[in-house]
Amino acid sequence: MLFNTVFESISDAIIVTDKNAQIVLWNTGATKLSVTMRTK
């Protein structure tokens, strides 16, 4: 499992999940912040 975080605050983000089981967090300030969560 890989978990990579590049954000400062989850509380200011919208969680979107894609069909590849990855999580992308969108900052409300229109800055794209990504969180990749994969399972092998």
HTML snippet that shows the backbone in 3Dmol.js (N, CA, C, O; Angstrom):
<script src="https://3Dmol.org/build/3Dmol-min.js"></script>
<div id="view" style="width:600px;height:400px;position:relative"></div>
<script>
const pdb = `
ATOM      1  N   MET A   1       0.837  -1.187   0.000  1.00  0.00           N
ATOM      2  CA  MET A   1       0.000   0.000   0.000  1.00  0.00           C
ATOM      3  C   MET A   1       0.879   1.246   0.000  1.00  0.00           C
ATOM      4  O   MET A   1       1.832   1.354   0.771  1.00  0.00           O
ATOM      5  N   LEU A   2       0.545   2.164  -0.863  1.00  0.00           N
ATOM      6  CA  LEU A   2       1.274   3.428  -0.947  1.00  0.00           C
ATOM      7  C   LEU A   2       0.345   4.562  -0.545  1.00  0.00           C
ATOM      8  O   LEU A   2      -0.771   4.674  -1.051  1.00  0.00           O
ATOM      9  N   PHE A   3       0.808   5.386   0.356  1.00  0.00           N
ATOM     10  CA  PHE A   3      -0.009   6.535   0.751  1.00  0.00           C
ATOM     11  C   PHE A   3       0.856   7.776   0.719  1.00  0.00           C
ATOM     12  O   PHE A   3       1.774   7.934   1.523  1.00  0.00           O
ATOM     13  N   ASN A   4       0.550   8.655  -0.219  1.00  0.00           N
ATOM     14  CA  ASN A   4       1.353   9.854  -0.399  1.00  0.00           C
ATOM     15  C   ASN A   4       0.490  11.086  -0.151  1.00  0.00           C
ATOM     16  O   ASN A   4      -0.545  11.259  -0.795  1.00  0.00           O
ATOM     17  N   THR A   5       0.907  11.937   0.771  1.00  0.00           N
ATOM     18  CA  THR A   5       0.103  13.103   1.085  1.00  0.00           C
ATOM     19  C   THR A   5       0.828  14.379   0.694  1.00  0.00           C
ATOM     20  O   THR A   5       2.000  14.568   1.019  1.00  0.00           O
ATOM     21  N   VAL A   6       0.124  15.241   0.001  1.00  0.00           N
ATOM     22  CA  VAL A   6       0.680  16.539  -0.365  1.00  0.00           C
ATOM     23  C   VAL A   6      -0.361  17.618  -0.107  1.00  0.00           C
ATOM     24  O   VAL A   6      -0.700  18.402  -0.994  1.00  0.00           O
ATOM     25  N   PHE A   7      -0.857  17.643   1.113  1.00  0.00           N
ATOM     26  CA  PHE A   7      -1.824  18.672   1.455  1.00  0.00           C
ATOM     27  C   PHE A   7      -1.590  19.127   2.883  1.00  0.00           C
ATOM     28  O   PHE A   7      -0.933  18.435   3.660  1.00  0.00           O
ATOM     29  N   GLU A   8      -2.119  20.276   3.227  1.00  0.00           N
ATOM     30  CA  GLU A   8      -1.929  20.822   4.558  1.00  0.00           C
ATOM     31  C   GLU A   8      -3.147  20.577   5.438  1.00  0.00           C
ATOM     32  O   GLU A   8      -3.016  20.351   6.641  1.00  0.00           O
ATOM     33  N   SER A   9      -4.323  20.621   4.840  1.00  0.00           N
ATOM     34  CA  SER A   9      -5.527  20.481   5.646  1.00  0.00           C
ATOM     35  C   SER A   9      -6.630  19.772   4.884  1.00  0.00           C
ATOM     36  O   SER A   9      -7.097  20.261   3.856  1.00  0.00           O
ATOM     37  N   ILE A  10      -7.045  18.627   5.386  1.00  0.00           N
ATOM     38  CA  ILE A  10      -8.119  17.869   4.751  1.00  0.00           C
ATOM     39  C   ILE A  10      -9.444  18.618   4.866  1.00  0.00           C
ATOM     40  O   ILE A  10     -10.312  18.496   4.002  1.00  0.00           O
ATOM     41  N   SER A  11      -9.591  19.385   5.927  1.00  0.00           N
ATOM     42  CA  SER A  11     -10.862  20.046   6.202  1.00  0.00           C
ATOM     43  C   SER A  11     -11.230  21.072   5.135  1.00  0.00           C
ATOM     44  O   SER A  11     -12.390  21.475   5.043  1.00  0.00           O
ATOM     45  N   ASP A  12     -10.262  21.500   4.331  1.00  0.00           N
ATOM     46  CA  ASP A  12     -10.522  22.477   3.281  1.00  0.00           C
ATOM     47  C   ASP A  12     -10.575  21.827   1.912  1.00  0.00           C
ATOM     48  O   ASP A  12     -10.445  22.508   0.895  1.00  0.00           O
ATOM     49  N   ALA A  13     -10.765  20.512   1.876  1.00  0.00           N
ATOM     50  CA  ALA A  13     -10.711  19.804   0.609  1.00  0.00           C
ATOM     51  C   ALA A  13     -11.978  19.002   0.353  1.00  0.00           C
ATOM     52  O   ALA A  13     -12.716  18.651   1.274  1.00  0.00           O
ATOM     53  N   ILE A  14     -12.204  18.727  -0.913  1.00  0.00           N
ATOM     54  CA  ILE A  14     -13.308  17.880  -1.325  1.00  0.00           C
ATOM     55  C   ILE A  14     -12.712  16.554  -1.783  1.00  0.00           C
ATOM     56  O   ILE A  14     -11.800  16.533  -2.610  1.00  0.00           O
ATOM     57  N   ILE A  15     -13.217  15.469  -1.256  1.00  0.00           N
ATOM     58  CA  ILE A  15     -12.663  14.161  -1.598  1.00  0.00           C
ATOM     59  C   ILE A  15     -13.383  13.581  -2.809  1.00  0.00           C
ATOM     60  O   ILE A  15     -14.606  13.444  -2.815  1.00  0.00           O
ATOM     61  N   VAL A  16     -12.610  13.246  -3.828  1.00  0.00           N
ATOM     62  CA  VAL A  16     -13.158  12.631  -5.028  1.00  0.00           C
ATOM     63  C   VAL A  16     -12.440  11.307  -5.247  1.00  0.00           C
ATOM     64  O   VAL A  16     -11.211  11.253  -5.235  1.00  0.00           O
ATOM     65  N   THR A  17     -13.201  10.248  -5.444  1.00  0.00           N
ATOM     66  CA  THR A  17     -12.571   8.955  -5.687  1.00  0.00           C
ATOM     67  C   THR A  17     -12.770   8.554  -7.140  1.00  0.00           C
ATOM     68  O   THR A  17     -13.842   8.768  -7.705  1.00  0.00           O
ATOM     69  N   ASP A  18     -11.749   7.978  -7.741  1.00  0.00           N
ATOM     70  CA  ASP A  18     -11.861   7.528  -9.124  1.00  0.00           C
ATOM     71  C   ASP A  18     -11.929   6.007  -9.184  1.00  0.00           C
ATOM     72  O   ASP A  18     -11.790   5.330  -8.165  1.00  0.00           O
ATOM     73  N   LYS A  19     -12.144   5.477 -10.382  1.00  0.00           N
ATOM     74  CA  LYS A  19     -12.337   4.040 -10.532  1.00  0.00           C
ATOM     75  C   LYS A  19     -11.060   3.231 -10.382  1.00  0.00           C
ATOM     76  O   LYS A  19     -11.092   2.001 -10.425  1.00  0.00           O
ATOM     77  N   ASN A  20      -9.932   3.917 -10.207  1.00  0.00           N
ATOM     78  CA  ASN A  20      -8.668   3.223  -9.981  1.00  0.00           C
ATOM     79  C   ASN A  20      -8.320   3.171  -8.498  1.00  0.00           C
ATOM     80  O   ASN A  20      -7.182   2.886  -8.123  1.00  0.00           O
ATOM     81  N   ALA A  21      -9.310   3.447  -7.667  1.00  0.00           N
ATOM     82  CA  ALA A  21      -9.142   3.411  -6.214  1.00  0.00           C
ATOM     83  C   ALA A  21      -8.104   4.413  -5.731  1.00  0.00           C
ATOM     84  O   ALA A  21      -7.389   4.160  -4.762  1.00  0.00           O
ATOM     85  N   GLN A  22      -8.027   5.537  -6.404  1.00  0.00           N
ATOM     86  CA  GLN A  22      -7.145   6.609  -5.973  1.00  0.00           C
ATOM     87  C   GLN A  22      -8.006   7.739  -5.426  1.00  0.00           C
ATOM     88  O   GLN A  22      -9.147   7.927  -5.846  1.00  0.00           O
ATOM     89  N   ILE A  23      -7.455   8.468  -4.507  1.00  0.00           N
ATOM     90  CA  ILE A  23      -8.188   9.569  -3.900  1.00  0.00           C
ATOM     91  C   ILE A  23      -7.533  10.883  -4.316  1.00  0.00           C
ATOM     92  O   ILE A  23      -6.320  11.050  -4.192  1.00  0.00           O
ATOM     93  N   VAL A  24      -8.336  11.798  -4.804  1.00  0.00           N
ATOM     94  CA  VAL A  24      -7.823  13.114  -5.174  1.00  0.00           C
ATOM     95  C   VAL A  24      -8.525  14.158  -4.319  1.00  0.00           C
ATOM     96  O   VAL A  24      -9.754  14.211  -4.264  1.00  0.00           O
ATOM     97  N   LEU A  25      -7.740  14.975  -3.661  1.00  0.00           N
ATOM     98  CA  LEU A  25      -8.309  16.033  -2.846  1.00  0.00           C
ATOM     99  C   LEU A  25      -8.180  17.361  -3.588  1.00  0.00           C
ATOM    100  O   LEU A  25      -7.095  17.749  -4.021  1.00  0.00           O
ATOM    101  N   TRP A  26      -9.304  18.042  -3.721  1.00  0.00           N
ATOM    102  CA  TRP A  26      -9.307  19.338  -4.384  1.00  0.00           C
ATOM    103  C   TRP A  26      -9.429  20.426  -3.335  1.00  0.00           C
ATOM    104  O   TRP A  26     -10.391  20.460  -2.568  1.00  0.00           O
ATOM    105  N   ASN A  27      -8.457  21.304  -3.306  1.00  0.00           N
ATOM    106  CA  ASN A  27      -8.487  22.437  -2.395  1.00  0.00           C
ATOM    107  C   ASN A  27      -9.571  23.406  -2.861  1.00  0.00           C
ATOM    108  O   ASN A  27      -9.765  23.585  -4.063  1.00  0.00           O
ATOM    109  N   THR A  28     -10.271  24.027  -1.927  1.00  0.00           N
ATOM    110  CA  THR A  28     -11.341  24.958  -2.262  1.00  0.00           C
ATOM    111  C   THR A  28     -10.807  26.226  -2.911  1.00  0.00           C
ATOM    112  O   THR A  28     -11.577  27.020  -3.451  1.00  0.00           O
ATOM    113  N   GLY A  29      -9.492  26.421  -2.862  1.00  0.00           N
ATOM    114  CA  GLY A  29      -8.874  27.582  -3.484  1.00  0.00           C
ATOM    115  C   GLY A  29      -8.453  27.306  -4.914  1.00  0.00           C
ATOM    116  O   GLY A  29      -7.642  28.041  -5.478  1.00  0.00           O
ATOM    117  N   ALA A  30      -8.998  26.252  -5.504  1.00  0.00           N
ATOM    118  CA  ALA A  30      -8.758  25.864  -6.895  1.00  0.00           C
ATOM    119  C   ALA A  30      -7.340  25.348  -7.138  1.00  0.00           C
ATOM    120  O   ALA A  30      -6.887  25.285  -8.280  1.00  0.00           O
ATOM    121  N   THR A  31      -6.654  24.987  -6.082  1.00  0.00           N
ATOM    122  CA  THR A  31      -5.334  24.378  -6.219  1.00  0.00           C
ATOM    123  C   THR A  31      -5.496  22.876  -6.103  1.00  0.00           C
ATOM    124  O   THR A  31      -6.106  22.387  -5.152  1.00  0.00           O
ATOM    125  N   LYS A  32      -4.963  22.148  -7.051  1.00  0.00           N
ATOM    126  CA  LYS A  32      -5.117  20.697  -7.008  1.00  0.00           C
ATOM    127  C   LYS A  32      -4.090  20.072  -6.077  1.00  0.00           C
ATOM    128  O   LYS A  32      -2.881  20.212  -6.265  1.00  0.00           O
ATOM    129  N   LEU A  33      -4.598  19.390  -5.083  1.00  0.00           N
ATOM    130  CA  LEU A  33      -3.746  18.673  -4.147  1.00  0.00           C
ATOM    131  C   LEU A  33      -4.093  17.203  -4.278  1.00  0.00           C
ATOM    132  O   LEU A  33      -5.270  16.841  -4.302  1.00  0.00           O
ATOM    133  N   SER A  34      -3.099  16.370  -4.360  1.00  0.00           N
ATOM    134  CA  SER A  34      -3.403  14.969  -4.639  1.00  0.00           C
ATOM    135  C   SER A  34      -2.988  14.032  -3.516  1.00  0.00           C
ATOM    136  O   SER A  34      -1.958  14.214  -2.867  1.00  0.00           O
ATOM    137  N   VAL A  35      -3.814  13.039  -3.315  1.00  0.00           N
ATOM    138  CA  VAL A  35      -3.491  11.969  -2.381  1.00  0.00           C
ATOM    139  C   VAL A  35      -3.667  10.665  -3.129  1.00  0.00           C
ATOM    140  O   VAL A  35      -4.757  10.351  -3.606  1.00  0.00           O
ATOM    141  N   THR A  36      -2.602   9.919  -3.227  1.00  0.00           N
ATOM    142  CA  THR A  36      -2.682   8.646  -3.929  1.00  0.00           C
ATOM    143  C   THR A  36      -2.694   7.520  -2.909  1.00  0.00           C
ATOM    144  O   THR A  36      -1.825   7.443  -2.040  1.00  0.00           O
ATOM    145  N   MET A  37      -3.680   6.656  -3.023  1.00  0.00           N
ATOM    146  CA  MET A  37      -3.799   5.555  -2.083  1.00  0.00           C
ATOM    147  C   MET A  37      -4.058   4.292  -2.882  1.00  0.00           C
ATOM    148  O   MET A  37      -5.157   4.084  -3.396  1.00  0.00           O
ATOM    149  N   ARG A  38      -3.029   3.443  -2.983  1.00  0.00           N
ATOM    150  CA  ARG A  38      -3.156   2.246  -3.803  1.00  0.00           C
ATOM    151  C   ARG A  38      -2.982   0.995  -2.961  1.00  0.00           C
ATOM    152  O   ARG A  38      -2.240   0.984  -1.978  1.00  0.00           O
ATOM    153  N   THR A  39      -3.670  -0.043  -3.359  1.00  0.00           N
ATOM    154  CA  THR A  39      -3.452  -1.336  -2.716  1.00  0.00           C
ATOM    155  C   THR A  39      -2.948  -2.319  -3.756  1.00  0.00           C
ATOM    156  O   THR A  39      -3.434  -2.341  -4.887  1.00  0.00           O
ATOM    157  N   LYS A  40      -1.978  -3.125  -3.375  1.00  0.00           N
ATOM    158  CA  LYS A  40      -1.399  -4.061  -4.348  1.00  0.00           C
ATOM    159  C   LYS A  40      -2.199  -5.351  -4.377  1.00  0.00           C
ATOM    160  O   LYS A  40      -1.869  -6.265  -5.133  1.00  0.00           O
TER     161      LYS A  40
END
`;
const viewer = $3Dmol.createViewer("view");
viewer.addModel(pdb, "pdb");
viewer.setStyle({}, {cartoon: {color: "spectrum"}});
viewer.zoomTo();
viewer.render();
</script>
